[in-house]
Amino acid sequence: MSESATPRDAYAALRYVEFRWFMVATLVLSMAMQMQSVVMGWQVYEITRDPLSLGFVGLAEALPFLAATLIGGHAADLRDRRRLCLISEVALLGGASVLLFLNRHGALLQVWPFYAVQVLAGLGRAFYRPAAQALAAELVPKESYANAAAWRSSVFHAAMVLGPALGGLIYGFASARAAYAVEVALLVAGLLATFALSPRPRPAHHIAQGPGFFDGVRFVFSQRLVLGALSLDLFAVLFGGAPALLPIFADQILKVGPQGLGILRAAPAVGSVAMSFALAYLPELKRAGRTLLICVAAFGLCWIAFAFSTSFWLSLALLVVSGALDDVSVVIRSTLVQTLTPPHLMGRVSAVNVFFIGSSNELGAFESGLAARLLGLVPSVVAGGMMTLGVVGAMTWRMPELRKLKRLNGGG
């Protein structure tokens, strides 16, 4: 039977029990952090009524996260990746417990405790994300990397559906304290699922020896396909998306309250989950590079349309479509990184990957808040979408190898 006629196993990665435990941990941990993001965003905006304060929520997490991520990646190549994940999860649990304690008598009246918790979360994620991404590569064979990337993306985005919706509903119908209590319970469940993992021991030549702190950076900049995919994602999300501003859209334009905010925050993940399942079942992409560029351009157009929408249902639909388009970028980037990276560099290269994505998400939140303060809410989102289109045009021109990328296996 020829390769093209061989049926594709949509559940290849899930047939490994350790990977299934990893998916459970990813689901509950991501749900918890998404709940925290929604509840914290609404509380901060209620206190300040200032879009820039939402930007500072992202910046408070971004600065320690970006400062420590490369250290976390180096540690992931030197140390037990599972243990690093557990330590990082304890830090995240500590931050959530502080929020639960501070909300015991009702809503807070100052924003600095939220920023302090975000600093702790940034440090925890700086070590967790490189270690977790590298750990995932130990749980399945190389031929299942693309399938594993699709399932990781689908589970992560399922959490981004459930977490914001759950956080918004609990906060809206109960209290912030109740929402943080559920978050703490989810983080404990994530700790237990990670503790249940027993990844296969890494061979000695797969463990980093000596310093080599910047080996991951050098590797990424030597691989133009990886660098192109990371750069495209960095600038597209940095300028093109404005999830940090959704509390203002929910309050001032769509007038749907915290319950509606939770649904809006979950909407992109609905599209991402649907796309992840589609990518797991559909044949391998034959023109991955061109597909990536088209999807990122369409992502920018979705946010431009969202900026002008005054209908909750139209806004919801645009966010769903934007999430589906963004998921294509996530799967292509993750597969390229895991396929092209040697095992002994996986932690450090994952840290560079996380650094790029963390820059786009956390610094993007600050950029969105600052732009909204300077330009106004709607003009700032429109300008960001236009910049995304410009980035796609520049990458198409400057990196023809990315445009010509066909199959993901081997980057060919």
Secondary structure as the mmCIF struct_conf table of DSSP 4:
data_model
#
loop_
_struct_conf.conf_type_id
_struct_conf.id
_struct_conf.beg_label_comp_id
_struct_conf.beg_label_asym_id
_struct_conf.beg_label_seq_id
_struct_conf.end_label_comp_id
_struct_conf.end_label_asym_id
_struct_conf.end_label_seq_id
TURN_TY1_P TURN_TY1_P1 GLU A 3 ALA A 5
BEND BEND1 THR A 6 THR A 6
HELX_LH_PP_P HELX_LH_PP_P1 PRO A 7 ARG A 8
TURN_TY1_P TURN_TY1_P2 ALA A 10 ALA A 12
HELX_RH_3T_P HELX_RH_3T_P1 ALA A 13 ARG A 15
BEND BEND2 TYR A 16 TYR A 16
HELX_RH_AL_P HELX_RH_AL_P1 VAL A 17 THR A 48
HELX_RH_AL_P HELX_RH_AL_P2 PRO A 51 LEU A 78
BEND BEND3 ARG A 79 ARG A 79
HELX_RH_AL_P HELX_RH_AL_P3 ARG A 81 LEU A 102
TURN_TY1_P TURN_TY1_P3 ASN A 103 HIS A 105
BEND BEND4 GLY A 106 GLY A 106
BEND BEND5 LEU A 109 LEU A 109
BEND BEND6 VAL A 111 VAL A 111
HELX_RH_AL_P HELX_RH_AL_P4 TRP A 112 LEU A 139
BEND BEND7 VAL A 140 VAL A 140
HELX_RH_3T_P HELX_RH_3T_P2 LYS A 142 SER A 144
HELX_RH_AL_P HELX_RH_AL_P5 TYR A 145 PHE A 173
TURN_TY1_P TURN_TY1_P4 ALA A 174 ALA A 174
HELX_RH_AL_P HELX_RH_AL_P6 ALA A 176 PHE A 195
TURN_TY1_P TURN_TY1_P5 ALA A 196 ALA A 196
HELX_LH_PP_P HELX_LH_PP_P2 PRO A 199 PRO A 203
HELX_RH_3T_P HELX_RH_3T_P3 ALA A 204 HIS A 206
BEND BEND8 ILE A 207 ILE A 207
BEND BEND9 GLY A 210 GLY A 210
TURN_TY1_P TURN_TY1_P6 PHE A 213 PHE A 214
HELX_RH_AL_P HELX_RH_AL_P7 ASP A 215 SER A 222
HELX_RH_AL_P HELX_RH_AL_P8 ARG A 224 GLY A 240
HELX_RH_3T_P HELX_RH_3T_P4 PRO A 243 LEU A 245
HELX_RH_AL_P HELX_RH_AL_P9 LEU A 246 ILE A 248
HELX_RH_PI_P HELX_RH_PI_P1 PHE A 249 ILE A 253
BEND BEND10 LEU A 254 LEU A 254
HELX_RH_AL_P HELX_RH_AL_P10 GLY A 257 TYR A 281
BEND BEND11 LEU A 282 LEU A 282
HELX_LH_PP_P HELX_LH_PP_P3 PRO A 283 LEU A 285
BEND BEND12 LYS A 286 ARG A 287
HELX_RH_AL_P HELX_RH_AL_P11 ALA A 288 PHE A 308
HELX_RH_AL_P HELX_RH_AL_P12 PHE A 312 LEU A 340
BEND BEND13 THR A 341 THR A 341
HELX_RH_3T_P HELX_RH_3T_P5 PRO A 343 LEU A 345
HELX_RH_AL_P HELX_RH_AL_P13 MET A 346 GLY A 358
HELX_RH_PI_P HELX_RH_PI_P2 SER A 359 LEU A 363
HELX_RH_AL_P HELX_RH_AL_P14 GLY A 364 LEU A 375
HELX_RH_AL_P HELX_RH_AL_P15 LEU A 377 ARG A 398
HELX_RH_AL_P HELX_RH_AL_P16 PRO A 400 ARG A 403
TURN_TY1_P TURN_TY1_P7 LYS A 404 LYS A 404
BEND BEND14 LEU A 408 LEU A 408
HELX_RH_3T_P HELX_RH_3T_P6 ASN A 409 GLY A 411
#
